[in-house]
Amino acid sequence: MIHNGQSDHIFHVGHAYNMIMSAVKRIPVAEPVWKDLAEMRLAGQTYTELLSEMIEERKKARLFRDMQRIEEEGTFAPFSEIRT
């Protein structure tokens, strides 16, 4: 709508709330784990940021372990023996 040269913007708070809250999930944790997480957070860091950082580190560590295991257990052919 336009009144006196100004437009009225209608914003449905309920819709925005539902869109935001549908992305939020709760993870139950024991009190000692919660305290440890709180101590690990940097100033101003959200729990989402902290957990994302921890997940990325875990993925990197898993990749490194897998690469080490493959190197230790695997049988490899020299490049000179590989034919295309």
Sequence and secondary structure as in RCSB ss.txt:
>XXXX:A:sequence
MIHNGQSDHIFHVGHAYNMIMSAVKRIPVAEPVWKDLAEMRLAGQTYTELLSEMIEERKKARLFRDMQRIEEEGT
FAPFSEIRT
>XXXX:A:secstr
 EETTEE     HHHHHHHHHTT       HHHHHHHHHH  TT  HHHHHHHHHHHHHHHHHHHHHHHHHHH  
   GGG   
